[in-house]
Amino acid sequence: MPRGNAAQTKVHYQGKDEDFVIYVDSAKAVQDWKGDRSIPLAQVVSGFKIFVTHKHGAQSVGDAASHATLENEFGTKNEDECMIKILEGGSVQETESGERQGPKNDSMGSRSAH
């Protein structure tokens, strides 16, 4: 996962019962893969993990998809086959992660009053 000011690209697939998200290297990598299926998934997908958002949309924090959830939606629990279906039918979304906000040092070291 990128840290501060790094682009984050994911593919969101809206299923019957769940929304699925996978993280990819770039939108260009997905387009190249769609044009040339000989490109290995490892050069497109950024980590072989499928997330579900529990119908909270693409911006929601996701949980790992269970084999039962994959089986219900895609008819298989093979994650590679499910990723291919998500890449084919999903929408690519790019976001820029801002720098982390919030307190940097709550105690303020030795400067805090005791």
All heavy atoms as an XYZ file, in Angstrom:
868
protein
N       0.844     -1.178      0.000
C       0.000      0.000      0.000
C       0.890      1.241      0.000
O       1.855      1.307      0.748
C      -0.882      0.020      1.232
C      -1.837     -1.163      1.343
S      -3.060     -1.186      0.080
C      -4.315     -0.250      0.871
N       0.517      2.234     -0.796
C       1.334      3.435     -0.846
C       1.163      4.283      0.407
O       0.147      4.229      1.078
C       0.812      4.173     -2.077
C      -0.531      3.635     -2.321
C      -0.577      2.264     -1.735
N       2.199      5.033      0.688
C       2.145      5.962      1.815
C       2.174      7.375      1.272
O       2.784      7.628      0.250
C       3.334      5.736      2.732
C       3.252      4.411      3.412
C       4.348      4.307      4.400
N       4.126      3.103      5.171
C       4.496      2.957      6.409
N       5.102      3.926      7.035
N       4.256      1.853      7.050
N       1.559      8.306      1.965
C       1.487      9.717      1.639
C       1.841     10.144      0.229
O       2.894      9.825     -0.271
N       0.975     10.862     -0.421
C       1.153     11.476     -1.728
C       1.444     10.472     -2.846
O       1.972     10.841     -3.874
C       2.256     12.530     -1.689
C       1.909     13.662     -0.760
O       0.744     13.915     -0.481
N       2.917     14.345     -0.267
N       1.119      9.227     -2.666
C       1.320      8.218     -3.708
C      -0.029      7.869     -4.328
O      -1.040      7.841     -3.651
C       1.968      6.972     -3.124
N      -0.009      7.627     -5.625
C      -1.244      7.241     -6.309
C      -1.624      5.820     -5.917
O      -0.770      4.965     -5.722
C      -1.051      7.344     -7.810
N      -2.909      5.604     -5.764
C      -3.429      4.288     -5.424
C      -4.472      3.943     -6.478
O      -5.401      4.709     -6.709
C      -4.054      4.338     -4.032
C      -4.525      3.009     -3.531
C      -5.108      3.130     -2.131
O      -5.927      4.005     -1.882
N      -4.697      2.252     -1.253
N      -4.303      2.801     -7.120
C      -5.213      2.401     -8.189
C      -5.874      1.089     -7.802
O      -5.206      0.164     -7.346
C      -4.447      2.233     -9.516
O      -3.702      3.420     -9.776
C      -5.405      1.988    -10.663
N      -7.188      1.047     -7.970
C      -7.929     -0.173     -7.647
C      -9.016     -0.386     -8.679
O      -9.390      0.530     -9.418
C      -8.520     -0.099     -6.239
C      -9.441      1.071     -5.992
C      -9.806      1.135     -4.528
C     -10.420      2.460     -4.171
N     -10.676      2.563     -2.748
N      -9.498     -1.613     -8.716
C     -10.614     -1.962     -9.596
C     -11.780     -2.345     -8.697
O     -11.656     -3.206     -7.832
C     -10.239     -3.123    -10.548
C     -11.440     -3.502    -11.402
C      -9.066     -2.743    -11.422
N     -12.905     -1.671     -8.899
C     -14.118     -1.895     -8.105
C     -15.127     -2.653     -8.954
O     -15.424     -2.264    -10.083
C     -14.691     -0.548     -7.660
C     -16.003     -0.672     -6.969
N     -17.171     -0.286     -7.556
C     -16.337     -1.161     -5.744
C     -18.176     -0.516     -6.715
N     -17.685     -1.046     -5.622
N     -15.636     -3.743     -8.413
C     -16.627     -4.571     -9.107
C     -17.863     -4.649     -8.234
O     -17.787     -5.083     -7.089
C     -16.045     -5.971     -9.342
C     -16.997     -6.941    -10.008
C     -17.062     -7.033    -11.385
C     -17.812     -7.766     -9.245
C     -17.922     -7.934    -11.997
C     -18.674     -8.672     -9.852
C     -18.721     -8.742    -11.219
O     -19.579     -9.631    -11.821
N     -18.984     -4.212     -8.766
C     -20.232     -4.250     -8.011
C     -20.953     -5.549     -8.329
O     -21.450     -5.749     -9.434
C     -21.102     -3.052     -8.360
C     -22.281     -2.909     -7.436
C     -22.947     -1.552     -7.589
O     -22.522     -0.721     -8.363
N     -24.007     -1.342     -6.849
N     -20.989     -6.440     -7.342
C     -21.625     -7.738     -7.517
C     -23.075     -7.731     -7.085
O     -23.635     -6.696     -6.722
N     -23.682     -8.913     -7.103
C     -25.087     -9.044     -6.703
C     -25.269     -8.754     -5.212
O     -26.185     -8.048     -4.821
C     -25.588    -10.458     -6.999
C     -25.567    -10.849     -8.451
C     -26.080    -12.255     -8.644
C     -25.210    -13.229     -7.894
N     -24.623    -14.314     -8.622
N     -24.400     -9.356     -4.387
C     -24.549     -9.241     -2.939
C     -23.457     -8.422     -2.274
O     -23.641     -7.939     -1.165
C     -24.559    -10.638     -2.295
C     -25.705    -11.486     -2.811
O     -26.816    -10.933     -2.974
O     -25.494    -12.686     -3.062
N     -22.312     -8.281     -2.911
C     -21.163     -7.583     -2.328
C     -20.488     -6.719     -3.382
O     -20.643     -6.941     -4.575
C     -20.119     -8.589     -1.794
C     -20.565     -9.411     -0.614
C     -20.569     -8.639      0.694
O     -20.119     -7.475      0.716
O     -21.035     -9.196      1.695
N     -19.705     -5.737     -2.908
C     -18.813     -4.981     -3.769
C     -17.409     -5.533     -3.546
O     -17.004     -5.755     -2.406
C     -18.832     -3.493     -3.424
C     -20.132     -2.816     -3.838
O     -21.000     -3.486     -4.407
O     -20.269     -1.610     -3.575
N     -16.672     -5.736     -4.627
C     -15.336     -6.320     -4.550
C     -14.312     -5.307     -5.030
O     -14.574     -4.540     -5.959
C     -15.248     -7.576     -5.422
C     -16.165     -8.677     -4.968
C     -17.474     -8.741     -5.405
C     -15.718     -9.648     -4.077
C     -18.329     -9.743     -4.985
C     -16.561    -10.656     -3.651
C     -17.867    -10.707     -4.098
N     -13.139     -5.308     -4.393
C     -12.061     -4.397     -4.749
C     -10.759     -5.185     -4.811
O     -10.482     -5.996     -3.926
C     -11.930     -3.254     -3.719
C     -10.698     -2.417     -3.972
C     -13.162     -2.367     -3.724
N      -9.983     -4.944     -5.866
C      -8.609     -5.435     -5.912
C      -7.716     -4.247     -6.243
O      -8.121     -3.318     -6.939
C      -8.401     -6.571     -6.942
C      -8.802     -6.144     -8.346
C      -9.133     -7.827     -6.537
C      -8.462     -7.179     -9.419
N      -6.510     -4.265     -5.718
C      -5.547     -3.203     -5.969
C      -4.649     -3.609     -7.125
O      -4.217     -4.755     -7.209
C      -4.738     -2.908     -4.705
C      -5.593     -2.279     -3.638
C      -6.227     -3.059     -2.683
C      -5.806     -0.905     -3.622
C      -7.043     -2.485     -1.727
C      -6.620     -0.328     -2.670
C      -7.237     -1.122     -1.722
O      -8.050     -0.551     -0.787
N      -4.406     -2.659     -8.016
C      -3.601     -2.918     -9.203
C      -2.449     -1.915     -9.256
O      -2.464     -0.884     -8.573
C      -4.449     -2.835    -10.491
C      -5.477     -3.949    -10.541
C      -5.136     -1.488    -10.627
N      -1.448     -2.238    -10.080
C      -0.266     -1.374    -10.182
C      -0.602     -0.031    -10.816
O      -0.130      1.003    -10.362
C       0.829     -2.074    -10.972
C       1.404     -3.266    -10.217
O       1.301     -3.293     -8.975
O       1.947     -4.167    -10.868
N      -1.404     -0.033    -11.877
C      -1.776      1.215    -12.540
C      -2.949      0.959    -13.477
O      -3.219     -0.184    -13.855
C      -0.603      1.785    -13.342
O      -0.301      0.954    -14.433
N      -3.626      2.041    -13.863
C      -4.725      1.933    -14.822
C      -4.179      1.475    -16.178
O      -4.821      0.702    -16.890
C      -5.436      3.271    -14.959
N      -2.975      1.930    -16.518
C      -2.356      1.527    -17.780
C      -2.090      0.021    -17.795
O      -2.290     -0.636    -18.823
C      -1.063      2.295    -18.013
C      -0.408      1.969    -19.343
C       0.870      2.750    -19.538
C       1.568      2.469    -20.839
N       1.367      1.229    -21.493
N      -1.655     -0.531    -16.672
C      -1.394     -1.972    -16.597
C      -2.677     -2.760    -16.863
O      -2.650     -3.779    -17.556
C      -0.814     -2.337    -15.235
N      -3.808     -2.272    -16.341
C      -5.089     -2.949    -16.570
C      -5.467     -2.861    -18.042
O      -5.876     -3.865    -18.653
C      -6.201     -2.343    -15.680
C      -7.561     -2.942    -16.012
C      -5.878     -2.547    -14.205
N      -5.319     -1.681    -18.646
C      -5.654     -1.518    -20.061
C      -4.765     -2.388    -20.944
O      -5.239     -3.010    -21.897
C      -5.538     -0.046    -20.481
C      -6.593      0.840    -19.870
C      -8.007      0.347    -20.151
O      -8.328     -0.083    -21.247
N      -8.866      0.399    -19.143
N      -3.464     -2.431    -20.616
C      -2.543     -3.278    -21.387
C      -2.944     -4.744    -21.282
O      -2.917     -5.484    -22.269
C      -1.102     -3.090    -20.897
C      -0.545     -1.717    -21.244
O      -1.158     -0.999    -22.058
O       0.518     -1.361    -20.680
N      -3.320     -5.173    -20.064
C      -3.724     -6.569    -19.853
C      -4.994     -6.896    -20.638
O      -5.119     -7.974    -21.214
C      -3.929     -6.830    -18.360
C      -4.410     -8.205    -18.055
C      -3.661     -9.337    -17.925
C      -5.774     -8.612    -17.859
N      -4.465    -10.418    -17.660
C      -5.766     -9.990    -17.620
C      -6.987     -7.933    -17.865
C      -6.940    -10.702    -17.390
C      -8.146     -8.636    -17.638
C      -8.116    -10.015    -17.398
N      -5.949     -5.957    -20.650
C      -7.196     -6.196    -21.397
C      -6.917     -6.341    -22.891
O      -7.614     -7.076    -23.588
C      -8.194     -5.054    -21.153
C      -8.851     -5.131    -19.794
C      -9.876     -4.018    -19.614
C     -10.591     -4.142    -18.290
N     -11.606     -3.086    -18.105
N      -5.888     -5.660    -23.390
C      -5.535     -5.750    -24.801
C      -4.664     -6.948    -25.124
O      -4.617     -7.395    -26.265
N      -3.939     -7.465    -24.120
C      -3.014     -8.571    -24.346
C      -3.054     -9.496    -23.137
O      -2.366     -9.266    -22.145
C      -1.596     -8.028    -24.572
C      -0.567     -9.127    -24.795
O      -0.961    -10.297    -24.956
O       0.636     -8.795    -24.804
N      -3.869    -10.549    -23.215
C      -4.052    -11.464    -22.082
C      -2.833    -12.327    -21.793
O      -2.826    -13.069    -20.821
C      -5.271    -12.365    -22.318
C      -6.585    -11.606    -22.339
C      -6.851    -10.990    -20.968
N      -8.030    -10.179    -20.969
C      -9.240    -10.599    -20.642
N      -9.427    -11.841    -20.292
N     -10.254     -9.778    -20.676
N      -1.792    -12.240    -22.624
C      -0.583    -13.012    -22.339
C       0.228    -12.357    -21.211
O       1.144    -12.971    -20.679
C       0.274    -13.152    -23.600
O       0.807    -11.894    -23.991
N      -0.108    -11.117    -20.844
C       0.563    -10.438    -19.727
C       0.146    -11.135    -18.441
O      -1.049    -11.291    -18.168
C       0.179     -8.941    -19.680
C       0.660     -8.232    -20.943
C       0.755     -8.276    -18.433
C       0.173     -6.803    -21.072
N       1.093    -11.583    -17.610
C       0.742    -12.286    -16.377
C       0.018    -11.371    -15.381
O       0.299    -10.170    -15.309
C       2.090    -12.720    -15.793
C       3.120    -12.407    -16.809
C       2.525    -11.497    -17.818
N      -0.910    -11.950    -14.627
C      -1.633    -11.178    -13.609
C      -0.680    -10.533    -12.614
O      -0.969     -9.464    -12.082
C      -2.609    -12.080    -12.853
C      -3.949    -12.343    -13.501
C      -4.783    -13.270    -12.624
C      -4.701    -11.066    -13.767
N       0.449    -11.157    -12.351
C       1.411    -10.622    -11.386
C       1.945     -9.258    -11.814
O       2.385     -8.480    -10.971
C       2.566    -11.598    -11.205
N       1.897     -8.939    -13.100
C       2.342     -7.636    -13.579
C       1.218     -6.600    -13.579
O       1.443     -5.447    -13.917
C       2.929     -7.766    -14.986
C       4.209     -8.567    -15.003
C       4.809     -8.664    -16.396
O       4.319     -8.046    -17.340
N       5.862     -9.429    -16.520
N       0.025     -7.023    -13.202
C      -1.133     -6.125    -13.185
C      -1.619     -5.899    -11.757
O      -1.820     -4.763    -11.324
C      -2.287     -6.699    -14.047
C      -3.496     -5.789    -14.019
C      -1.818     -6.947    -15.469
N      -1.789     -6.982    -11.030
C      -2.368     -6.945     -9.694
C      -1.290     -6.614     -8.666
O      -0.188     -7.137     -8.712
C      -3.038     -8.297     -9.367
C      -3.590     -8.301     -7.962
C      -4.137     -8.585    -10.361
N      -1.628     -5.751     -7.735
C      -0.706     -5.349     -6.679
C      -1.053     -6.119     -5.405
O      -1.706     -5.596     -4.507
C      -0.822     -3.843     -6.453
O       0.062     -3.419     -5.462
N      -0.662     -7.354     -5.347
C      -1.015     -8.199     -4.203
C      -2.231     -9.034     -4.545
O      -3.262     -8.504     -4.948
N      -2.124    -10.316     -4.394
C      -3.204    -11.219     -4.777
C      -4.201    -11.358     -3.636
O      -4.297    -12.390     -2.998
C      -2.634    -12.580     -5.186
C      -2.091    -12.570     -6.574
C      -0.828    -12.077     -6.836
C      -2.853    -13.018     -7.632
C      -0.334    -12.050     -8.123
C      -2.368    -13.000     -8.922
C      -1.099    -12.503     -9.167
N      -4.955    -10.280     -3.390
C      -5.953    -10.274     -2.323
C      -7.208     -9.595     -2.848
O      -7.134     -8.523     -3.447
C      -5.391     -9.509     -1.118
C      -6.116     -9.763      0.152
C      -5.741    -11.125      0.688
C      -6.300    -11.323      2.063
N      -6.345    -12.713      2.428
N      -8.347    -10.219     -2.612
C      -9.634     -9.653     -3.016
C     -10.333     -9.169     -1.750
O     -10.408     -9.893     -0.761
C     -10.504    -10.698     -3.742
C      -9.782    -11.226     -4.989
C     -11.858    -10.101     -4.118
C     -10.476    -12.390     -5.663
N     -10.837     -7.946     -1.797
C     -11.515     -7.355     -0.645
C     -13.000     -7.180     -0.937
O     -13.389     -6.959     -2.085
C     -10.907     -5.988     -0.309
C      -9.466     -6.067      0.107
C      -8.455     -5.890     -0.816
C      -9.127     -6.331      1.420
C      -7.121     -5.976     -0.443
C      -7.803     -6.421      1.815
C      -6.798     -6.241      0.879
N     -13.823     -7.283      0.105
C     -15.252     -6.973      0.001
C     -15.516     -5.737      0.858
O     -14.881     -5.539      1.887
C     -16.157     -8.142      0.470
C     -16.074     -9.297     -0.482
C     -15.818     -8.590      1.857
N     -16.455     -4.902      0.401
C     -16.747     -3.666      1.128
C     -18.110     -3.705      1.803
O     -18.546     -2.693      2.342
C     -16.692     -2.458      0.184
O     -17.707     -2.610     -0.806
C     -15.336     -2.344     -0.490
N     -18.770     -4.850      1.767
C     -20.081     -5.013      2.406
C     -21.077     -3.965      1.928
O     -21.793     -3.359      2.703
C     -19.948     -4.983      3.928
C     -18.960     -5.977      4.450
N     -19.159     -7.333      4.375
C     -17.733     -5.811      5.021
C     -18.120     -7.966      4.899
N     -17.237     -7.068      5.286
N     -21.086     -3.757      0.607
C     -22.026     -2.828     -0.054
C     -21.857     -1.384      0.409
O     -22.802     -0.600      0.417
C     -23.488     -3.267      0.136
C     -23.882     -4.437     -0.736
C     -23.812     -4.048     -2.181
C     -24.556     -5.020     -3.065
N     -24.358     -4.740     -4.458
N     -20.636     -1.011      0.812
C     -20.379      0.369      1.222
C     -19.614      1.134      0.154
O     -19.092      2.207      0.421
C     -19.606      0.404      2.546
C     -20.435     -0.032      3.707
N     -21.311      0.794      4.356
C     -20.544     -1.234      4.324
C     -21.914      0.129      5.328
N     -21.461     -1.116      5.327
N     -19.517      0.580     -1.044
C     -18.891      1.289     -2.152
C     -17.389      1.119     -2.194
O     -16.777      0.497     -1.340
N     -16.786      1.725     -3.217
C     -15.361      1.545     -3.477
C     -14.478      2.250     -2.465
O     -13.332      1.901     -2.287
C     -15.031      2.046     -4.877
N     -15.000      3.270     -1.791
C     -14.164      4.036     -0.869
C     -14.132      3.447      0.528
O     -13.396      3.907      1.387
C     -14.659      5.492     -0.797
C     -14.711      6.176     -2.139
C     -13.402      6.109     -2.906
O     -12.339      6.266     -2.327
N     -13.478      5.855     -4.192
N     -14.914      2.433      0.764
C     -14.986      1.806      2.084
C     -13.755      0.951      2.347
O     -13.129      0.433      1.439
C     -16.241      0.934      2.158
O     -16.272      0.206      3.352
N     -13.418      0.809      3.613
C     -12.346     -0.094      4.003
C     -12.876     -1.511      3.865
O     -13.955     -1.834      4.338
C     -11.919      0.172      5.462
C     -10.883     -0.839      5.910
C     -11.399      1.587      5.606
N     -12.104     -2.362      3.209
C     -12.597     -3.698      2.921
C     -12.024     -4.769      3.814
O     -10.983     -4.610      4.433
N     -12.752     -5.865      3.882
C     -12.296     -7.080      4.545
C     -11.913     -8.076      3.461
O     -12.397     -8.003      2.333
C     -13.420     -7.689      5.392
C     -13.854     -6.793      6.534
O     -12.987     -6.101      7.097
O     -15.055     -6.779      6.857
N     -11.085     -9.033      3.808
C     -10.717    -10.067      2.847
C     -11.951    -10.880      2.479
O     -12.771    -11.208      3.325
C      -9.635    -10.963      3.436
N     -12.073    -11.192      1.200
C     -13.223    -11.969      0.731
C     -13.029    -13.441      1.103
O     -11.964    -14.006      0.905
C     -13.360    -11.829     -0.779
N     -14.071    -14.036      1.642
C     -14.014    -15.455      1.997
C     -14.230    -16.304      0.749
O     -14.755    -15.832     -0.271
C     -15.086    -15.785      3.029
O     -16.370    -15.679      2.445
N     -13.839    -17.566      0.833
C     -14.061    -18.477     -0.298
C     -15.551    -18.626     -0.587
O     -15.948    -18.731     -1.750
C     -13.434    -19.839     -0.009
C     -11.946    -19.831     -0.155
N     -11.204    -20.978     -0.125
C     -11.053    -18.831     -0.345
C      -9.926    -20.677     -0.285
N      -9.809    -19.368     -0.408
N     -16.385    -18.629      0.460
C     -17.834    -18.752      0.262
C     -18.388    -17.542     -0.489
O     -19.237    -17.686     -1.379
C     -18.536    -18.906      1.608
N     -17.911    -16.350     -0.159
C     -18.364    -15.139     -0.848
C     -17.968    -15.178     -2.315
O     -18.771    -14.852     -3.195
C     -17.767    -13.890     -0.170
O     -18.108    -13.891      1.214
C     -18.279    -12.618     -0.809
N     -16.734    -15.600     -2.585
C     -16.283    -15.705     -3.975
C     -17.092    -16.749     -4.736
O     -17.481    -16.531     -5.884
C     -14.793    -16.052     -4.016
C     -13.834    -15.010     -3.433
C     -12.409    -15.542     -3.460
C     -13.934    -13.690     -4.163
N     -17.340    -17.870     -4.091
C     -18.121    -18.952     -4.712
C     -19.535    -18.475     -5.045
O     -20.057    -18.750     -6.137
C     -18.172    -20.157     -3.769
C     -18.866    -21.370     -4.326
C     -18.012    -22.165     -5.306
O     -16.816    -22.330     -5.059
O     -18.581    -22.615     -6.324
N     -20.170    -17.738     -4.130
C     -21.536    -17.245     -4.352
C     -21.603    -16.250     -5.506
O     -22.564    -16.254     -6.275
C     -22.086    -16.593     -3.082
C     -22.392    -17.599     -2.005
O     -22.552    -18.786     -2.270
N     -22.471    -17.131     -0.772
N     -20.597    -15.393     -5.619
C     -20.634    -14.339     -6.630
C     -20.145    -14.815     -7.991
O     -20.746    -14.520     -9.020
C     -19.804    -13.141     -6.167
C     -19.815    -11.982     -7.136
C     -21.179    -11.335     -7.276
O     -21.903    -11.207     -6.272
O     -21.539    -10.955     -8.407
N     -19.022    -15.518     -8.008
C     -18.354    -15.842     -9.270
C     -18.471    -17.301     -9.681
O     -18.024    -17.673    -10.756
C     -16.869    -15.455     -9.179
C     -16.651    -13.996     -8.894
C     -16.209    -13.581     -7.647
C     -16.898    -13.029     -9.854
C     -16.004    -12.244     -7.374
C     -16.705    -11.684     -9.593
C     -16.257    -11.289     -8.340
N     -19.016    -18.146     -8.798
C     -19.160    -19.560     -9.133
C     -17.874    -20.354     -8.962
O     -17.808    -21.510     -9.363
N     -16.864    -19.733     -8.378
C     -15.597    -20.418     -8.114
C     -14.922    -19.746     -6.927
O     -15.158    -18.565     -6.663
C     -14.659    -20.379     -9.336
O     -13.457    -21.061     -9.023
C     -14.323    -18.962     -9.748
N     -14.101    -20.517     -6.223
C     -13.327    -19.921     -5.128
C     -11.876    -19.717     -5.532
O     -11.075    -19.248     -4.740
C     -13.429    -20.774     -3.868
C     -12.876    -22.164     -3.993
C     -13.059    -22.943     -2.722
C     -12.531    -24.361     -2.908
N     -12.770    -25.186     -1.743
N     -11.546    -20.030     -6.792
C     -10.204    -19.794     -7.324
C      -9.991    -18.288     -7.460
O     -10.639    -17.636     -8.283
C     -10.049    -20.496     -8.675
C      -8.678    -20.328     -9.271
O      -8.100    -19.252     -9.252
N      -8.162    -21.408     -9.825
N      -9.074    -17.739     -6.672
C      -8.908    -16.284     -6.628
C      -8.391    -15.715     -7.945
O      -8.758    -14.594     -8.307
C      -8.009    -15.891     -5.456
C      -8.677    -16.149     -4.127
C      -7.916    -15.582     -2.947
O      -6.912    -14.873     -3.141
O      -8.344    -15.850     -1.810
N      -7.568    -16.455     -8.682
C      -7.091    -15.965     -9.973
C      -8.252    -15.777    -10.951
O      -8.340    -14.756    -11.637
C      -6.059    -16.925    -10.579
C      -4.725    -16.890     -9.845
O      -4.549    -16.025     -8.968
O      -3.866    -17.729    -10.144
N      -9.160    -16.758    -11.005
C     -10.321    -16.651    -11.891
C     -11.225    -15.494    -11.465
O     -11.756    -14.773    -12.309
C     -11.105    -17.959    -11.900
C     -10.368    -19.103    -12.567
C     -11.139    -20.412    -12.508
O     -12.377    -20.387    -12.389
O     -10.479    -21.471    -12.586
N     -11.397    -15.314    -10.153
C     -12.222    -14.213     -9.650
C     -11.594    -12.865     -9.999
O     -12.301    -11.928    -10.391
C     -12.400    -14.329     -8.143
S     -13.353    -15.781     -7.630
N     -10.266    -12.761     -9.878
C      -9.585    -11.503    -10.224
C      -9.753    -11.170    -11.695
O      -9.948    -10.013    -12.055
C      -8.106    -11.588     -9.862
C      -7.862    -11.454     -8.397
S      -6.103    -11.393     -8.063
C      -6.144    -11.491     -6.291
N      -9.701    -12.192    -12.545
C      -9.896    -11.966    -13.979
C     -11.297    -11.408    -14.227
O     -11.473    -10.450    -14.982
C      -9.652    -13.264    -14.774
C      -8.157    -13.588    -14.768
C     -10.186    -13.163    -16.198
C      -7.809    -14.958    -15.313
N     -12.306    -11.969    -13.563
C     -13.679    -11.471    -13.727
C     -13.824    -10.048    -13.196
O     -14.541     -9.225    -13.777
C     -14.666    -12.417    -13.042
C     -14.758    -13.759    -13.752
C     -15.711    -14.706    -13.067
C     -15.747    -16.034    -13.802
N     -16.677    -16.996    -13.231
N     -13.147     -9.735    -12.089
C     -13.193     -8.375    -11.530
C     -12.512     -7.400    -12.481
O     -13.028     -6.308    -12.740
C     -12.554     -8.342    -10.127
C     -13.424     -9.126     -9.145
C     -12.359     -6.907     -9.652
C     -12.776     -9.368     -7.788
N     -11.361     -7.786    -13.030
C     -10.663     -6.916    -13.985
C     -11.497     -6.693    -15.240
O     -11.520     -5.587    -15.793
C      -9.307     -7.519    -14.356
C      -8.223     -7.467    -13.283
C      -7.032     -8.317    -13.689
C      -7.808     -6.034    -13.004
N     -12.192     -7.732    -15.710
C     -12.997     -7.621    -16.929
C     -14.228     -6.743    -16.708
O     -14.570     -5.928    -17.558
C     -13.456     -9.003    -17.385
C     -12.363     -9.862    -17.937
C     -12.807    -11.295    -18.222
O     -13.832    -11.744    -17.669
O     -12.109    -11.963    -18.988
N     -14.909     -6.911    -15.557
C     -16.187     -6.236    -15.360
C     -16.168     -5.056    -14.413
O     -17.176     -4.381    -14.247
N     -15.025     -4.779    -13.804
C     -14.951     -3.708    -12.823
C     -14.543     -2.379    -13.424
O     -14.166     -2.288    -14.590
N     -14.612     -1.348    -12.602
C     -14.206     -0.012    -13.031
C     -12.917      0.379    -12.302
O     -12.777      0.172    -11.098
C     -15.305      1.008    -12.727
O     -15.572      1.050    -11.346
N     -11.979      0.927    -13.078
C     -10.687      1.343    -12.529
C     -10.857      2.692    -11.854
O     -11.467      3.604    -12.402
C      -9.622      1.433    -13.644
C      -8.295      1.932    -13.096
C      -9.440      0.088    -14.318
N     -10.309      2.806    -10.644
C     -10.394      4.057     -9.894
C      -9.013      4.417     -9.376
O      -8.353      3.603     -8.751
C     -11.366      3.922     -8.728
C     -12.760      3.595     -9.191
C     -13.745      3.469     -8.051
O     -13.354      3.449     -6.891
N     -15.010      3.378     -8.377
N      -8.608      5.656     -9.653
C      -7.310      6.138     -9.184
C      -7.536      7.230     -8.151
O      -8.351      8.120     -8.348
C      -6.492      6.701    -10.340
C      -6.051      5.660    -11.335
C      -5.205      6.250    -12.444
O      -5.786      6.894    -13.321
O      -3.987      6.075    -12.389
N      -6.822      7.140     -7.051
C      -6.909      8.163     -6.014
C      -5.500      8.531     -5.575
O      -4.570      7.744     -5.700
C      -7.691      7.668     -4.783
O      -7.057      6.503     -4.265
C      -9.129      7.362     -5.111
N      -5.361      9.722     -5.068
C      -4.095     10.188     -4.531
C      -4.226     10.193     -3.019
O      -5.127     10.820     -2.463
C      -3.796     11.594     -5.037
C      -2.509     12.157     -4.543
C      -1.406     12.068     -5.579
O      -1.664     11.604     -6.682
O      -0.292     12.477     -5.253
N      -3.345      9.474     -2.359
C      -3.368      9.436     -0.897
C      -2.636     10.666     -0.386
O      -1.464     10.875     -0.707
C      -2.678      8.182     -0.371
O      -3.319      7.040     -0.854
N      -3.315     11.461      0.410
C      -2.682     12.637      0.968
C      -1.735     12.276      2.089
O      -1.733     11.162      2.601
N      -0.933     13.241      2.453
C      -0.022     13.025      3.576
C      -0.832     12.763      4.830
O      -1.936     13.281      4.998
C       0.836     14.281      3.764
C       1.879     14.151      4.838
C       2.713     15.411      4.969
O       2.759     16.197      4.025
O       3.300     15.586      6.040
N      -0.298     11.959      5.708
C      -1.011     11.645      6.947
C      -1.260     12.908      7.748
O      -0.387     13.760      7.885
C      -0.212     10.674      7.797
C      -0.078      9.330      7.162
C       0.628      8.413      8.095
N       0.918      7.161      7.412
C       1.515      6.158      7.983
N       1.890      6.231      9.232
N       1.757      5.066      7.312
N      -2.450     13.009      8.281
C      -2.826     14.169      9.082
C      -2.987     13.753     10.534
O      -3.106     12.586     10.841
C      -4.148     14.761      8.565
C      -4.082     15.209      7.127
C      -3.093     16.330      6.900
O      -2.998     17.253      7.688
N      -2.324     16.230      5.836
N      -3.041     14.722     11.406
C      -3.243     14.413     12.814
C      -2.001     14.697     13.627
O      -0.964     15.106     13.113
N      -2.125     14.494     14.927
C      -0.998     14.795     15.814
C       0.208     13.916     15.500
O       0.069     12.740     15.212
C      -1.523     14.488     17.211
C      -2.921     14.043     17.060
C      -3.268     13.995     15.624
N       1.364     14.522     15.548
C       2.597     13.793     15.278
C       3.211     13.246     16.570
O       3.827     12.221     16.577
C       3.617     14.704     14.589
C       3.095     15.357     13.317
C       2.917     14.351     12.208
C       2.622     15.006     10.896
N       1.289     14.950     10.435
N       3.042     14.004     17.663
C       3.611     13.589     18.940
C       2.737     14.178     20.040
O       2.955     15.312     20.472
C       5.066     14.071     19.056
C       5.722     13.559     20.310
O       5.104     12.883     21.111
N       7.002     13.899     20.479
N       1.766     13.426     20.492
C       0.795     13.936     21.466
C       1.449     14.369     22.766
O       1.015     15.327     23.396
C      -0.276     12.883     21.771
C      -1.231     12.710     20.613
O      -1.415     13.667     19.857
O      -1.779     11.605     20.478
N       2.477     13.698     23.191
C       3.080     14.035     24.490
C       3.964     15.273     24.379
O       4.284     15.883     25.392
C       3.916     12.864     25.006
O       5.084     12.726     24.230
N       4.349     15.644     23.168
C       5.234     16.781     22.933
C       6.559     16.598     23.657
O       7.214     17.572     24.046
C       4.579     18.110     23.348
C       3.305     18.410     22.594
S       3.557     18.598     20.845
C       4.121     20.259     20.785
N       6.929     15.361     23.882
C       8.215     15.065     24.516
C       8.326     15.690     25.891
O       7.416     15.643     26.707
N       9.442     16.332     26.160
C       9.662     16.933     27.485
C       9.011     18.300     27.596
O       9.072     18.926     28.660
C      11.161     17.035     27.755
O      11.747     17.871     26.774
N       8.332     18.802     26.562
C       7.726     20.132     26.601
C       6.356     20.151     27.260
O       5.817     21.202     27.521
C       7.597     20.688     25.197
C       8.938     20.952     24.549
C       8.799     21.591     23.214
N       8.281     20.583     22.283
C       7.775     20.873     21.099
N       7.686     22.107     20.702
N       7.336     19.917     20.309
N       5.765     19.004     27.532
C       4.423     19.003     28.094
C       4.473     19.275     29.599
O       5.419     18.900     30.289
C       3.730     17.670     27.833
O       4.381     16.642     28.521
N       3.435     19.933     30.076
C       3.348     20.221     31.518
C       2.919     18.980     32.252
O       2.047     18.229     31.803
C       2.353     21.339     31.763
N       3.512     18.717     33.398
C       3.177     17.511     34.156
C       2.302     17.840     35.292
O       2.302     18.511     36.128
C       4.435     16.807     34.644
C       5.235     16.281     33.510
N       4.838     15.224     32.739
C       6.425     16.683     32.973
C       5.733     14.992     31.809
N       6.707     15.853     31.937
